[in-house]
């Protein structure tokens, strides 16, 4: 199983890195965060606090994109919170029956993760290099979809202060506009 960062490691890395990760008008490989190989990221993954939504009230809802391996799923955007260090996106993908996560989801396929689009810039998920040299996203590994909400999350660069909403684009689901909260 690929290594993932703990929430504490993510926070520390973002605080030390001070990355802005802004890309030009389209998503690219440029918004990345490379973390030193020591200490090694743990395999424990982010804690529940990483993906916890204070109240289960979706900010927005969209359905799986035609042709996506998530066919039949509904995506609820639960949290989009930005501060001076990072942006946290939390969503849930539900399906009427339990199915394995789509073949287009993998922490190593970070290019497939939702992109946060403002009027002027696009922000891709933060990534890091594992001790084995793989590039993975700073995210929670999604294993399955089921009828009950199963929150997933990913970290992004901080959004500009004047941004109040973004349009999420993804090969997984239809485009959706989501309000940004500030912490």
N, C-alpha and C positions, 0 to 999 in steps of 0.2 A: 504494500500500500504506500503511495507517495507520502512524503513528509508534508506536514502543514504547520503553519505558525500558530503559536498560542496567542491569545488576545493581548497578553502583556508584551510579548515580543513584537507584535504589530505596533502597539502604541509606542514602545521604546524606539523602534526603528523609524517610525514616522516622525517622532520628535527629534531624533538625531539627524535624520536625512534632510528634513526641511524641504522635501521635494514638492515641486509644483505640478509636474507631469502634464502640463497643458500641451495639447497638440494643435495643429492647424485645423482647418475646417473639417477634416475627416479623421476617423480613428486610425491610429498607426501604432507601431511597436514602440514609440518613444516614451509613453508614460510608464516607466518601469521603476522599480525600487530594488536595488541589489543589496542584499544583506550579507555581511561578512559570514564566512563559513564557521566562525567560532564566536559565540556559542552556536551549536547546531540547532536548527529549528526542531521542536519536539513533534512527535507524531500524535500528541494528544489532541491537537486541533484547537480551534477557538472555543472558548467557554460559552455557556448559554447566554451570558451577558452580551456577547458579540452580536447575536441575532435576536435577542429579546425585543419584542415590540411592547411598549408600555401598556397599550390597550389593543385588543384585536379588532381594529377598525381599519379596513383597507383604505389607503389613500387613493388607489386606482385599481381597476380590474381590466384584464385583457385576456384574449384567448390565444391558444397555440397558433402559430403561423402555419399556413397551408404548406405541406411538404416537410414540416419539422417532425422529428421523431417524438415530439410531445403531443402528437395528434390527440384531440379529445380533452386536453388539459386546460384548466383555467389558472391564470397567474394573477395573484393579488399582490400589489406592492404595499408593504406594511410600514416601511420606514425609509425615509431619505433624509438623512441628517448630516449637515456639514458644519465644520468649525475651521479654525485657522490651520489645523494639521492634516485633516482628512475628511472624506465623505463616506458615510456608511449607507449602503443600500441593503434592505432586507425585503425578501419576497417569499411567497409560498406558492408552490405549484401543486394543485390538487387534481385528482382524476377520479372518475366514478368507481374505478376498481384499482387495486394496487398493481402498479407496473414498475419495472426497473426504470431508472433515470434514462433519458434519451441518449442515443449513441453520440449526439453532438454536444454532450456535456462531459467535460473532463477538466480537472484543474490544470492539466498541461495544455489544454486547448483554450487558453485564456482569450484568444481572439474572438471566440464565440460568445463571451460574456456580454451582458447588456452594456451599451455605450450611453453615457450621459451627454446629451446634446443641448447646448445653450444656443442662443442666437448667433454667437460668434465663434464658439469652440466646441470640440468634442473631447470627452474625457473617458479613457479606457481604464479597466480594472488595473490596480497595482499588481506588479509581479515581483518575484524574487528568484534567485538562483539557489537550487538545493546543493548540498555537498557533492552530489553526483553530477552536477552541471546542468540539470534540467531546469527549465524556466516554468514556474507555476504561478497561479494567481494567488493573491491574498484573499482567500475565500473559504467558505465551508463547502466540503465535498458533498454533493447531492447524490444519494444512493437510490431512492425510490420515490414515486409519487403514489399517493393514496387519497381516499376521500377526506381524511382529516388534514388540517393544515400542518405543514412540515416546514417551518421557517428555514430559509437559506440566506446567506449574506455574503457580501463582498465589499472590499475597501477600494476607494478611489481617491485621487488627489483632491485637495480642497477646492471648492467652487468659489468663484469671485463673490464678494459680499453683495453685489447688486443683483445676483441671480436669485429669483424667487420660485422658479419652476424649471424643470428640464423635460425633454422628451427622451424617453428610453427607447432605444432601437436594439433589436436582437434578432438573430436567426430563429430563436425559440418562440417568440410571441409577437403579436401585432404591436406597432408603435403606440405608446401611451404617454401622456403628459402627466407629470407628478409634481406636487408642490414640494419645495425644499424647506425643511425646518433647520433652525440654527441652535447650536448648543453653547 
